[in-house]
């Protein structure tokens, strides 16, 4: 499931409630605009952690 969360249009909500751009857009801003990385680490049914790494200016 982790491999499917970053592409555009992925959502866990009903189609009428969301368009699924949140994480795709977030990754584009972090990686594309700022040269950083966005990683996700998840323990099923326990927790999920998003790691944002930005280069030093």
mmJSON file of the N, C-alpha and C atoms, coordinates in Angstrom:
{"data_MODEL":{"atom_site":{
"group_PDB":["ATOM","ATOM","ATOM","ATOM","ATOM","ATOM","ATOM","ATOM","ATOM","ATOM","ATOM","ATOM","ATOM","ATOM","ATOM","ATOM","ATOM","ATOM","ATOM","ATOM","ATOM","ATOM","ATOM","ATOM","ATOM","ATOM","ATOM","ATOM","ATOM","ATOM","ATOM","ATOM","ATOM","ATOM","ATOM","ATOM","ATOM","ATOM","ATOM","ATOM","ATOM","ATOM","ATOM","ATOM","ATOM","ATOM","ATOM","ATOM","ATOM","ATOM","ATOM","ATOM","ATOM","ATOM","ATOM","ATOM","ATOM","ATOM","ATOM","ATOM","ATOM","ATOM","ATOM","ATOM","ATOM","ATOM","ATOM","ATOM","ATOM","ATOM","ATOM","ATOM","ATOM","ATOM","ATOM","ATOM","ATOM","ATOM","ATOM","ATOM","ATOM","ATOM","ATOM","ATOM","ATOM","ATOM","ATOM","ATOM","ATOM","ATOM","ATOM","ATOM","ATOM","ATOM","ATOM","ATOM","ATOM","ATOM","ATOM","ATOM","ATOM","ATOM","ATOM","ATOM","ATOM","ATOM","ATOM","ATOM","ATOM","ATOM","ATOM","ATOM","ATOM","ATOM","ATOM","ATOM","ATOM","ATOM","ATOM","ATOM","ATOM","ATOM","ATOM","ATOM","ATOM","ATOM","ATOM","ATOM","ATOM","ATOM","ATOM","ATOM","ATOM","ATOM","ATOM","ATOM","ATOM","ATOM","ATOM","ATOM","ATOM","ATOM","ATOM","ATOM","ATOM","ATOM","ATOM","ATOM","ATOM","ATOM","ATOM","ATOM","ATOM","ATOM","ATOM","ATOM","ATOM","ATOM","ATOM","ATOM","ATOM","ATOM","ATOM","ATOM","ATOM","ATOM","ATOM","ATOM","ATOM","ATOM","ATOM"],
"id":[1,2,3,4,5,6,7,8,9,10,11,12,13,14,15,16,17,18,19,20,21,22,23,24,25,26,27,28,29,30,31,32,33,34,35,36,37,38,39,40,41,42,43,44,45,46,47,48,49,50,51,52,53,54,55,56,57,58,59,60,61,62,63,64,65,66,67,68,69,70,71,72,73,74,75,76,77,78,79,80,81,82,83,84,85,86,87,88,89,90,91,92,93,94,95,96,97,98,99,100,101,102,103,104,105,106,107,108,109,110,111,112,113,114,115,116,117,118,119,120,121,122,123,124,125,126,127,128,129,130,131,132,133,134,135,136,137,138,139,140,141,142,143,144,145,146,147,148,149,150,151,152,153,154,155,156,157,158,159,160,161,162,163,164,165,166,167,168,169,170,171],
"type_symbol":["N","C","C","N","C","C","N","C","C","N","C","C","N","C","C","N","C","C","N","C","C","N","C","C","N","C","C","N","C","C","N","C","C","N","C","C","N","C","C","N","C","C","N","C","C","N","C","C","N","C","C","N","C","C","N","C","C","N","C","C","N","C","C","N","C","C","N","C","C","N","C","C","N","C","C","N","C","C","N","C","C","N","C","C","N","C","C","N","C","C","N","C","C","N","C","C","N","C","C","N","C","C","N","C","C","N","C","C","N","C","C","N","C","C","N","C","C","N","C","C","N","C","C","N","C","C","N","C","C","N","C","C","N","C","C","N","C","C","N","C","C","N","C","C","N","C","C","N","C","C","N","C","C","N","C","C","N","C","C","N","C","C","N","C","C","N","C","C","N","C","C"],
"label_atom_id":["N","CA","C","N","CA","C","N","CA","C","N","CA","C","N","CA","C","N","CA","C","N","CA","C","N","CA","C","N","CA","C","N","CA","C","N","CA","C","N","CA","C","N","CA","C","N","CA","C","N","CA","C","N","CA","C","N","CA","C","N","CA","C","N","CA","C","N","CA","C","N","CA","C","N","CA","C","N","CA","C","N","CA","C","N","CA","C","N","CA","C","N","CA","C","N","CA","C","N","CA","C","N","CA","C","N","CA","C","N","CA","C","N","CA","C","N","CA","C","N","CA","C","N","CA","C","N","CA","C","N","CA","C","N","CA","C","N","CA","C","N","CA","C","N","CA","C","N","CA","C","N","CA","C","N","CA","C","N","CA","C","N","CA","C","N","CA","C","N","CA","C","N","CA","C","N","CA","C","N","CA","C","N","CA","C","N","CA","C","N","CA","C","N","CA","C","N","CA","C"],
"label_alt_id":[null,null,null,null,null,null,null,null,null,null,null,null,null,null,null,null,null,null,null,null,null,null,null,null,null,null,null,null,null,null,null,null,null,null,null,null,null,null,null,null,null,null,null,null,null,null,null,null,null,null,null,null,null,null,null,null,null,null,null,null,null,null,null,null,null,null,null,null,null,null,null,null,null,null,null,null,null,null,null,null,null,null,null,null,null,null,null,null,null,null,null,null,null,null,null,null,null,null,null,null,null,null,null,null,null,null,null,null,null,null,null,null,null,null,null,null,null,null,null,null,null,null,null,null,null,null,null,null,null,null,null,null,null,null,null,null,null,null,null,null,null,null,null,null,null,null,null,null,null,null,null,null,null,null,null,null,null,null,null,null,null,null,null,null,null,null,null,null,null,null,null],
"label_comp_id":["UNK","UNK","UNK","UNK","UNK","UNK","UNK","UNK","UNK","UNK","UNK","UNK","UNK","UNK","UNK","UNK","UNK","UNK","UNK","UNK","UNK","UNK","UNK","UNK","UNK","UNK","UNK","UNK","UNK","UNK","UNK","UNK","UNK","UNK","UNK","UNK","UNK","UNK","UNK","UNK","UNK","UNK","UNK","UNK","UNK","UNK","UNK","UNK","UNK","UNK","UNK","UNK","UNK","UNK","UNK","UNK","UNK","UNK","UNK","UNK","UNK","UNK","UNK","UNK","UNK","UNK","UNK","UNK","UNK","UNK","UNK","UNK","UNK","UNK","UNK","UNK","UNK","UNK","UNK","UNK","UNK","UNK","UNK","UNK","UNK","UNK","UNK","UNK","UNK","UNK","UNK","UNK","UNK","UNK","UNK","UNK","UNK","UNK","UNK","UNK","UNK","UNK","UNK","UNK","UNK","UNK","UNK","UNK","UNK","UNK","UNK","UNK","UNK","UNK","UNK","UNK","UNK","UNK","UNK","UNK","UNK","UNK","UNK","UNK","UNK","UNK","UNK","UNK","UNK","UNK","UNK","UNK","UNK","UNK","UNK","UNK","UNK","UNK","UNK","UNK","UNK","UNK","UNK","UNK","UNK","UNK","UNK","UNK","UNK","UNK","UNK","UNK","UNK","UNK","UNK","UNK","UNK","UNK","UNK","UNK","UNK","UNK","UNK","UNK","UNK","UNK","UNK","UNK","UNK","UNK","UNK"],
"label_asym_id":["A","A","A","A","A","A","A","A","A","A","A","A","A","A","A","A","A","A","A","A","A","A","A","A","A","A","A","A","A","A","A","A","A","A","A","A","A","A","A","A","A","A","A","A","A","A","A","A","A","A","A","A","A","A","A","A","A","A","A","A","A","A","A","A","A","A","A","A","A","A","A","A","A","A","A","A","A","A","A","A","A","A","A","A","A","A","A","A","A","A","A","A","A","A","A","A","A","A","A","A","A","A","A","A","A","A","A","A","A","A","A","A","A","A","A","A","A","A","A","A","A","A","A","A","A","A","A","A","A","A","A","A","A","A","A","A","A","A","A","A","A","A","A","A","A","A","A","A","A","A","A","A","A","A","A","A","A","A","A","A","A","A","A","A","A","A","A","A","A","A","A"],
"label_entity_id":["1","1","1","1","1","1","1","1","1","1","1","1","1","1","1","1","1","1","1","1","1","1","1","1","1","1","1","1","1","1","1","1","1","1","1","1","1","1","1","1","1","1","1","1","1","1","1","1","1","1","1","1","1","1","1","1","1","1","1","1","1","1","1","1","1","1","1","1","1","1","1","1","1","1","1","1","1","1","1","1","1","1","1","1","1","1","1","1","1","1","1","1","1","1","1","1","1","1","1","1","1","1","1","1","1","1","1","1","1","1","1","1","1","1","1","1","1","1","1","1","1","1","1","1","1","1","1","1","1","1","1","1","1","1","1","1","1","1","1","1","1","1","1","1","1","1","1","1","1","1","1","1","1","1","1","1","1","1","1","1","1","1","1","1","1","1","1","1","1","1","1"],
"label_seq_id":[1,1,1,2,2,2,3,3,3,4,4,4,5,5,5,6,6,6,7,7,7,8,8,8,9,9,9,10,10,10,11,11,11,12,12,12,13,13,13,14,14,14,15,15,15,16,16,16,17,17,17,18,18,18,19,19,19,20,20,20,21,21,21,22,22,22,23,23,23,24,24,24,25,25,25,26,26,26,27,27,27,28,28,28,29,29,29,30,30,30,31,31,31,32,32,32,33,33,33,34,34,34,35,35,35,36,36,36,37,37,37,38,38,38,39,39,39,40,40,40,41,41,41,42,42,42,43,43,43,44,44,44,45,45,45,46,46,46,47,47,47,48,48,48,49,49,49,50,50,50,51,51,51,52,52,52,53,53,53,54,54,54,55,55,55,56,56,56,57,57,57],
"pdbx_PDB_ins_code":[null,null,null,null,null,null,null,null,null,null,null,null,null,null,null,null,null,null,null,null,null,null,null,null,null,null,null,null,null,null,null,null,null,null,null,null,null,null,null,null,null,null,null,null,null,null,null,null,null,null,null,null,null,null,null,null,null,null,null,null,null,null,null,null,null,null,null,null,null,null,null,null,null,null,null,null,null,null,null,null,null,null,null,null,null,null,null,null,null,null,null,null,null,null,null,null,null,null,null,null,null,null,null,null,null,null,null,null,null,null,null,null,null,null,null,null,null,null,null,null,null,null,null,null,null,null,null,null,null,null,null,null,null,null,null,null,null,null,null,null,null,null,null,null,null,null,null,null,null,null,null,null,null,null,null,null,null,null,null,null,null,null,null,null,null,null,null,null,null,null,null],
"Cartn_x":[0.816,0.0,0.865,2.057,2.907,3.265,3.445,3.832,2.719,1.503,0.364,-0.044,0.576,0.078,0.561,1.661,2.184,1.657,1.297,0.771,-0.513,-0.688,-1.892,-3.136,-4.199,-5.536,-5.721,-4.735,-4.944,-5.67,-6.718,-7.443,-8.08,-8.256,-8.952,-10.39,-10.738,-12.089,-12.96,-14.277,-15.15,-14.832,-15.008,-14.642,-15.225,-16.427,-17.073,-16.49,-15.756,-15.233,-13.798,-13.034,-11.62,-11.13,-10.086,-9.501,-8.124,-7.56,-6.315,-5.067,-4.944,-3.742,-2.81,-3.25,-2.501,-1.053,-0.801,0.571,1.363,0.699,1.382,1.893,1.048,1.428,2.489,2.339,3.324,4.698,4.75,6.039,6.63,5.779,6.266,6.909,6.299,6.845,8.16,8.182,9.384,10.535,10.273,11.341,11.613,10.577,10.759,11.166,10.551,10.812,11.959,12.174,13.174,14.328,14.307,15.406,15.478,14.387,14.361,13.77,13.467,12.836,11.693,10.709,9.579,9.482,9.65,9.604,8.468,8.006,6.967,7.408,7.247,7.504,6.236,5.792,4.52,4.588,3.948,3.759,2.264,1.889,0.47,-0.327,-1.377,-2.315,-1.682,-0.489,0.165,0.36,1.203,1.443,2.042,2.042,2.661,3.439,4.645,5.519,5.966,5.815,6.299,7.574,8.617,9.918,10.221,10.393,10.712,12.158,12.956,14.368,14.585,15.04,15.322,16.81,17.396,18.823,19.091,20.296,20.703,20.815,20.49,20.624,21.978],
"Cartn_y":[-1.192,0.0,1.263,1.223,2.417,2.918,2.016,2.435,3.182,3.103,3.733,5.071,5.523,6.739,8.032,8.019,9.259,9.628,8.684,9.085,9.912,10.836,11.672,10.8,11.271,10.659,9.474,9.123,8.077,8.674,8.023,8.465,7.268,7.364,6.324,6.744,7.953,8.473,8.161,8.215,8.043,9.087,8.718,9.563,10.967,11.107,12.421,13.322,12.756,13.534,14.019,13.409,13.774,13.557,14.307,14.118,13.465,13.315,12.576,13.277,14.56,15.278,15.626,15.42,15.858,15.417,14.116,13.643,13.785,13.683,13.893,15.323,16.254,17.667,17.983,17.401,17.602,17.107,15.908,15.367,16.225,16.722,17.578,18.853,19.441,20.667,20.372,19.321,18.995,18.57,17.645,17.109,18.006,18.369,19.126,20.568,21.225,22.654,22.931,22.026,22.292,21.292,20.287,19.325,18.38,18.192,17.323,15.964,15.232,13.928,13.8,12.997,12.68,11.171,10.614,9.169,8.826,7.602,7.124,5.788,5.667,4.414,4.082,2.845,2.483,1.109,0.996,-0.284,-0.55,-1.553,-1.834,-1.871,-1.085,-0.979,-0.432,0.177,0.763,2.257,2.622,4.038,4.238,5.472,5.865,7.145,7.184,8.339,8.856,10.154,10.801,11.541,11.326,11.931,12.894,14.155,15.194,15.598,15.494,15.883,16.978,18.122,19.266,19.58,19.954,20.277,21.58,21.678,22.927,24.02,25.223,26.358,26.989],
"Cartn_z":[0.0,0.0,0.0,0.632,0.677,-0.712,-1.657,-3.001,-3.723,-3.223,-3.885,-3.28,-2.203,-1.544,-2.174,-2.918,-3.48,-4.869,-5.724,-7.041,-6.915,-7.849,-7.85,-7.982,-7.395,-7.448,-6.52,-5.697,-4.709,-3.519,-3.072,-1.892,-1.21,0.077,0.828,1.103,0.676,0.882,-0.332,-0.151,-1.312,-2.385,-3.643,-4.777,-4.693,-4.253,-4.19,-3.1,-2.164,-1.039,-1.212,-2.098,-2.219,-3.643,-4.005,-5.329,-5.271,-4.089,-3.939,-4.418,-4.162,-4.579,-3.419,-2.207,-1.032,-0.972,-0.911,-0.774,-2.064,-3.2,-4.477,-4.58,-4.246,-4.281,-3.231,-2.059,-0.994,-1.428,-2.001,-2.456,-3.569,-4.469,-5.547,-4.988,-3.997,-3.398,-2.681,-1.871,-1.092,-1.999,-2.92,-3.78,-4.978,-5.689,-6.92,-6.721,-5.787,-5.58,-4.61,-3.649,-2.611,-2.582,-3.465,-3.531,-2.349,-1.658,-0.488,-0.79,0.255,0.116,1.108,0.734,1.602,1.661,2.847,3.034,3.979,3.875,4.79,5.378,6.682,7.383,8.145,8.014,8.6,9.244,10.393,11.049,11.003,10.278,10.047,11.344,11.351,12.477,13.756,13.614,14.784,14.573,13.593,13.328,11.942,11.52,10.257,10.501,9.975,10.169,8.811,8.59,7.381,7.748,6.961,7.217,6.081,6.429,5.457,5.67,4.604,4.664,3.643,4.118,3.246,3.292,2.157,2.152,2.906,3.419,4.071,3.033,3.429,2.515,2.643],
"occupancy":[1.0,1.0,1.0,1.0,1.0,1.0,1.0,1.0,1.0,1.0,1.0,1.0,1.0,1.0,1.0,1.0,1.0,1.0,1.0,1.0,1.0,1.0,1.0,1.0,1.0,1.0,1.0,1.0,1.0,1.0,1.0,1.0,1.0,1.0,1.0,1.0,1.0,1.0,1.0,1.0,1.0,1.0,1.0,1.0,1.0,1.0,1.0,1.0,1.0,1.0,1.0,1.0,1.0,1.0,1.0,1.0,1.0,1.0,1.0,1.0,1.0,1.0,1.0,1.0,1.0,1.0,1.0,1.0,1.0,1.0,1.0,1.0,1.0,1.0,1.0,1.0,1.0,1.0,1.0,1.0,1.0,1.0,1.0,1.0,1.0,1.0,1.0,1.0,1.0,1.0,1.0,1.0,1.0,1.0,1.0,1.0,1.0,1.0,1.0,1.0,1.0,1.0,1.0,1.0,1.0,1.0,1.0,1.0,1.0,1.0,1.0,1.0,1.0,1.0,1.0,1.0,1.0,1.0,1.0,1.0,1.0,1.0,1.0,1.0,1.0,1.0,1.0,1.0,1.0,1.0,1.0,1.0,1.0,1.0,1.0,1.0,1.0,1.0,1.0,1.0,1.0,1.0,1.0,1.0,1.0,1.0,1.0,1.0,1.0,1.0,1.0,1.0,1.0,1.0,1.0,1.0,1.0,1.0,1.0,1.0,1.0,1.0,1.0,1.0,1.0,1.0,1.0,1.0,1.0,1.0,1.0],
"B_iso_or_equiv":[0.0,0.0,0.0,0.0,0.0,0.0,0.0,0.0,0.0,0.0,0.0,0.0,0.0,0.0,0.0,0.0,0.0,0.0,0.0,0.0,0.0,0.0,0.0,0.0,0.0,0.0,0.0,0.0,0.0,0.0,0.0,0.0,0.0,0.0,0.0,0.0,0.0,0.0,0.0,0.0,0.0,0.0,0.0,0.0,0.0,0.0,0.0,0.0,0.0,0.0,0.0,0.0,0.0,0.0,0.0,0.0,0.0,0.0,0.0,0.0,0.0,0.0,0.0,0.0,0.0,0.0,0.0,0.0,0.0,0.0,0.0,0.0,0.0,0.0,0.0,0.0,0.0,0.0,0.0,0.0,0.0,0.0,0.0,0.0,0.0,0.0,0.0,0.0,0.0,0.0,0.0,0.0,0.0,0.0,0.0,0.0,0.0,0.0,0.0,0.0,0.0,0.0,0.0,0.0,0.0,0.0,0.0,0.0,0.0,0.0,0.0,0.0,0.0,0.0,0.0,0.0,0.0,0.0,0.0,0.0,0.0,0.0,0.0,0.0,0.0,0.0,0.0,0.0,0.0,0.0,0.0,0.0,0.0,0.0,0.0,0.0,0.0,0.0,0.0,0.0,0.0,0.0,0.0,0.0,0.0,0.0,0.0,0.0,0.0,0.0,0.0,0.0,0.0,0.0,0.0,0.0,0.0,0.0,0.0,0.0,0.0,0.0,0.0,0.0,0.0,0.0,0.0,0.0,0.0,0.0,0.0],
"pdbx_formal_charge":[null,null,null,null,null,null,null,null,null,null,null,null,null,null,null,null,null,null,null,null,null,null,null,null,null,null,null,null,null,null,null,null,null,null,null,null,null,null,null,null,null,null,null,null,null,null,null,null,null,null,null,null,null,null,null,null,null,null,null,null,null,null,null,null,null,null,null,null,null,null,null,null,null,null,null,null,null,null,null,null,null,null,null,null,null,null,null,null,null,null,null,null,null,null,null,null,null,null,null,null,null,null,null,null,null,null,null,null,null,null,null,null,null,null,null,null,null,null,null,null,null,null,null,null,null,null,null,null,null,null,null,null,null,null,null,null,null,null,null,null,null,null,null,null,null,null,null,null,null,null,null,null,null,null,null,null,null,null,null,null,null,null,null,null,null,null,null,null,null,null,null],
"auth_seq_id":[1,1,1,2,2,2,3,3,3,4,4,4,5,5,5,6,6,6,7,7,7,8,8,8,9,9,9,10,10,10,11,11,11,12,12,12,13,13,13,14,14,14,15,15,15,16,16,16,17,17,17,18,18,18,19,19,19,20,20,20,21,21,21,22,22,22,23,23,23,24,24,24,25,25,25,26,26,26,27,27,27,28,28,28,29,29,29,30,30,30,31,31,31,32,32,32,33,33,33,34,34,34,35,35,35,36,36,36,37,37,37,38,38,38,39,39,39,40,40,40,41,41,41,42,42,42,43,43,43,44,44,44,45,45,45,46,46,46,47,47,47,48,48,48,49,49,49,50,50,50,51,51,51,52,52,52,53,53,53,54,54,54,55,55,55,56,56,56,57,57,57],
"auth_comp_id":["UNK","UNK","UNK","UNK","UNK","UNK","UNK","UNK","UNK","UNK","UNK","UNK","UNK","UNK","UNK","UNK","UNK","UNK","UNK","UNK","UNK","UNK","UNK","UNK","UNK","UNK","UNK","UNK","UNK","UNK","UNK","UNK","UNK","UNK","UNK","UNK","UNK","UNK","UNK","UNK","UNK","UNK","UNK","UNK","UNK","UNK","UNK","UNK","UNK","UNK","UNK","UNK","UNK","UNK","UNK","UNK","UNK","UNK","UNK","UNK","UNK","UNK","UNK","UNK","UNK","UNK","UNK","UNK","UNK","UNK","UNK","UNK","UNK","UNK","UNK","UNK","UNK","UNK","UNK","UNK","UNK","UNK","UNK","UNK","UNK","UNK","UNK","UNK","UNK","UNK","UNK","UNK","UNK","UNK","UNK","UNK","UNK","UNK","UNK","UNK","UNK","UNK","UNK","UNK","UNK","UNK","UNK","UNK","UNK","UNK","UNK","UNK","UNK","UNK","UNK","UNK","UNK","UNK","UNK","UNK","UNK","UNK","UNK","UNK","UNK","UNK","UNK","UNK","UNK","UNK","UNK","UNK","UNK","UNK","UNK","UNK","UNK","UNK","UNK","UNK","UNK","UNK","UNK","UNK","UNK","UNK","UNK","UNK","UNK","UNK","UNK","UNK","UNK","UNK","UNK","UNK","UNK","UNK","UNK","UNK","UNK","UNK","UNK","UNK","UNK","UNK","UNK","UNK","UNK","UNK","UNK"],
"auth_asym_id":["A","A","A","A","A","A","A","A","A","A","A","A","A","A","A","A","A","A","A","A","A","A","A","A","A","A","A","A","A","A","A","A","A","A","A","A","A","A","A","A","A","A","A","A","A","A","A","A","A","A","A","A","A","A","A","A","A","A","A","A","A","A","A","A","A","A","A","A","A","A","A","A","A","A","A","A","A","A","A","A","A","A","A","A","A","A","A","A","A","A","A","A","A","A","A","A","A","A","A","A","A","A","A","A","A","A","A","A","A","A","A","A","A","A","A","A","A","A","A","A","A","A","A","A","A","A","A","A","A","A","A","A","A","A","A","A","A","A","A","A","A","A","A","A","A","A","A","A","A","A","A","A","A","A","A","A","A","A","A","A","A","A","A","A","A","A","A","A","A","A","A"],
"auth_atom_id":["N","CA","C","N","CA","C","N","CA","C","N","CA","C","N","CA","C","N","CA","C","N","CA","C","N","CA","C","N","CA","C","N","CA","C","N","CA","C","N","CA","C","N","CA","C","N","CA","C","N","CA","C","N","CA","C","N","CA","C","N","CA","C","N","CA","C","N","CA","C","N","CA","C","N","CA","C","N","CA","C","N","CA","C","N","CA","C","N","CA","C","N","CA","C","N","CA","C","N","CA","C","N","CA","C","N","CA","C","N","CA","C","N","CA","C","N","CA","C","N","CA","C","N","CA","C","N","CA","C","N","CA","C","N","CA","C","N","CA","C","N","CA","C","N","CA","C","N","CA","C","N","CA","C","N","CA","C","N","CA","C","N","CA","C","N","CA","C","N","CA","C","N","CA","C","N","CA","C","N","CA","C","N","CA","C","N","CA","C","N","CA","C","N","CA","C","N","CA","C"],
"pdbx_PDB_model_num":[1,1,1,1,1,1,1,1,1,1,1,1,1,1,1,1,1,1,1,1,1,1,1,1,1,1,1,1,1,1,1,1,1,1,1,1,1,1,1,1,1,1,1,1,1,1,1,1,1,1,1,1,1,1,1,1,1,1,1,1,1,1,1,1,1,1,1,1,1,1,1,1,1,1,1,1,1,1,1,1,1,1,1,1,1,1,1,1,1,1,1,1,1,1,1,1,1,1,1,1,1,1,1,1,1,1,1,1,1,1,1,1,1,1,1,1,1,1,1,1,1,1,1,1,1,1,1,1,1,1,1,1,1,1,1,1,1,1,1,1,1,1,1,1,1,1,1,1,1,1,1,1,1,1,1,1,1,1,1,1,1,1,1,1,1,1,1,1,1,1,1]
}}}
